[in-house]
């Protein structure tokens, strides 16, 4: 599996996790819910592992290329916003403010995914050979597997 296929699969999983979390308590419950906590913890782990892998494997390679440098720097900043929102959400009670912040996180993630798949992937496919993209996909899969077993 090449890096583009793997990242798209991750993106689908992340978006599905948002849907599951919203279905489990998308309306304001005003109380802590163990199901919501578990779903949020899974979403957080998936997002953090995905972003770290992208930054260390995918973006690190593309950052050095003139054609993708600006897009990659913007992607790093979008990751920064997602990380900040995840951190804030983790310590909040599950109330209407939490739901609002989760909605902002979801919209940021959706925007980032769309921009990455439309713009970054298009430019990266011009730069990376098929062998490079397969190698990066393999490294990313190994990285994520290691991350998920150690957290």
C-alpha positions in Angstrom: 0.0 0.0 0.0 1.5 3.4 -0.9 1.5 6.4 1.3 -1.5 8.0 -0.4 -3.7 4.9 0.0 -2.7 4.6 3.6 -3.4 8.2 4.5 -6.7 8.1 2.7 -7.7 5.0 4.7 -6.6 6.9 7.9 -8.7 9.9 6.9 -11.8 7.7 6.4 -11.2 6.1 9.8 -10.8 9.5 11.5 -14.0 10.8 9.9 -15.9 7.7 10.9 -14.6 8.1 14.5 -16.1 11.6 14.6 -19.4 10.2 13.4 -19.4 7.5 16.1 -18.5 10.0 18.8 -21.3 12.3 17.7 -23.8 9.4 17.5 -22.8 8.4 21.0 -23.6 11.8 22.5 -23.7 14.5 19.9 -26.4 16.2 21.9 -25.5 17.9 25.1 -25.8 15.4 27.9 -24.4 17.5 30.7 -22.8 14.4 32.2 -19.7 12.4 31.8 -20.3 9.3 29.6 -18.0 6.4 29.6 -18.8 5.5 26.0 -18.0 9.1 24.9 -14.8 9.0 26.9 -13.7 5.8 25.2 -14.6 7.0 21.7 -12.9 10.3 22.3 -9.7 8.5 23.6 -9.7 6.4 20.4 -10.2 9.4 18.2 -7.4 11.3 20.0 -5.0 8.4 19.7 -5.8 7.9 16.0 -5.4 11.6 15.2 -2.1 11.9 17.2 -0.6 8.8 15.7 -1.7 9.9 12.2 -0.3 13.4 12.5 3.0 12.3 14.0 3.5 9.8 11.2 2.6 12.4 8.6 5.0 14.9 10.0 7.9 12.4 10.5 7.5 10.5 7.3 5.4 12.2 4.7 5.9 15.9 5.4 9.6 15.6 6.2 10.2 14.5 2.7 8.0 17.0 1.0 9.1 20.0 3.2 12.4 20.0 1.3 10.8 20.4 -2.1 10.1 23.9 -3.4 6.7 22.9 -5.0 5.3 21.5 -1.7 7.1 23.5 1.0 4.3 26.1 1.5 1.6 23.4 1.6 3.5 21.4 4.1 4.2 24.3 6.4 0.5 25.1 6.3 -0.3 21.5 7.1 2.1 21.6 10.2 0.1 24.6 11.4 -3.2 22.9 10.9 -1.9 20.0 12.9 -0.9 22.4 15.6 -4.5 23.7 15.9 -5.8 20.1 16.0 -3.4 19.2 18.8 -4.4 22.3 20.8 -8.1 21.4 20.4 -7.5 17.8 21.4 -5.6 18.9 24.5 -8.4 21.3 25.5 -11.1 18.7 24.9 -9.3 16.1 27.0 -9.6 18.1 30.2 -13.1 19.4 29.7 -16.4 18.1 31.1 -18.8 16.8 28.4 -21.1 19.8 28.2 -22.3 22.2 25.6 -18.9 23.8 25.4 -17.2 20.5 24.8 -19.7 19.7 22.0 -19.0 23.1 20.4 -15.2 22.6 20.6 -15.6 19.0 19.2 -17.5 20.5 16.3 -14.7 23.0 15.7 -12.1 20.1 15.8 -14.2 18.1 13.3 -14.5 21.0 10.9 -10.7 21.7 11.2 -9.9 18.0 10.5 -12.3 17.9 7.6 -10.8 21.0 6.0 -7.3 19.6 6.5 -8.2 16.3 5.0 -9.8 17.8 2.0 -6.9 20.2 1.4 -4.3 17.5 1.9 -6.1 15.0 -0.5 -6.7 17.7 -3.1 -3.6 19.8 -3.0 -0.8 18.1 -1.1 -1.4 14.7 -2.7 -1.6 16.1 -6.2 1.8 17.9 -5.8 3.4 15.0 -3.9 2.4 12.5 -6.6 4.4 14.6 -9.1 7.5 14.5 -6.8 7.5 11.0 -5.4 8.2 7.9 -7.5 5.9 4.9 -7.0 8.8 3.1 -5.2 9.1 6.1 -2.8 5.4 6.3 -2.1 5.3 2.5 -1.4 8.3 2.8 0.9 6.7 5.7 2.7 3.5 3.7 3.0 5.3 0.8 4.5 7.2 3.0 7.0 4.0 4.8 7.9 2.1 1.5 8.6 5.0 0.3 10.7 5.2 3.6 12.6 1.4 3.6 13.3 1.4 0.0 14.4 4.2 0.7 16.9 2.5 3.9 18.1 -0.8 2.1 18.7 0.8 -0.7 20.7 2.8 1.6 22.9 0.0 4.0 23.9 
